[in-house]
Structure formats: structure tokens, C-alpha cells
């Protein structure tokens, strides 16, 4: 059996991820990964990664047109934006988001079925003046192939936390 390409991508991200919480989420996602297909939402148990919950965002993928609806938004993400987008489409909650990496990276995850990682300045104005963010988008697919959910973790780092490894 050949591993799905998302396994290699996630392992590569695991090697460069800075935060312990990010690495824990990646390890868990890989542990529930069926290897030859993508894991589905049903495979993900939030209780298995309690340290990640405040920083998670789960978005549902809708097609024709391609849009992203927020299904779950962790408290740290709500605090950073100053509002909760749960139940809303990203393009309605964040005007101009389609021109940012928040949107384009999600589109790439949908089109390729591969995780996406970013470390650096945030693409959207947030409530607090944080140092860099660390973010991962992990694809989920009910049928193992068609991405229908994206599990995201965003960590808002302080300058001292960004230096730790």
C-alpha cells in the first residue's frame, strides 16, 4: 500500500513546526490517518488533543462556488479576532479574505488534499499585536478523497515563544 501524499507533507511540517502544541496535533492527525486516503471528520476526536482546542478552527468546504463556513472556532482565535465566526462564511465574516493566504491556502488544501503550513506575519488584522503566527491546515475527507473539511490550528506567538523550540 502506498501512503497518500499528505502523509509525507505532514511529516515534513512536523519536522519544522516550532510549537509543541502544533507538533502534538500533527502527530495525532497522522495517527488517525488511514495512510492510503485522507482521514475524515469522524476520525478526529478533539478530546485526544486538549491542548489544541483553543486554537482550532474547523471549516466546512462548500463547492459551486467554493466557500468556507466556520463550524468551530476556538477561544484563542475568537480572542485574536475579537469576534466569533462560528456558522458564518469566511468571505462574509472577513471582507477581503479571498485576497489573502487565509483563503488561497485553504483553496490549495482543497485542490491538492495536502496540509498547508505557515509561520510568519498574520494575513489579517487581529485584535492583539502578536509576533508571528504558526498555522497549519489539515485536510479531512468523508470519502477519503474529496476534502470537505479543513482542520486549522493557529498559534499566536510571543517573541519569546517564537524563539523556543
Secondary structure, DSSP 4 states (H G I P E B T S, - for coil): -PPPHHHHHHHHHHHH--SHHHHHHHHHHHHH--SSS---GGG--GGGGGGGGGGEEEEEEETTTTEEEEEEE-HHHHHHHTS--TTSBHHHHSTTGGGSHHHHHHHHHHHH---EEEEES-SS--SS--S-EEEEEEEE-TTSSS--EEEEEEEE--HHHHH--
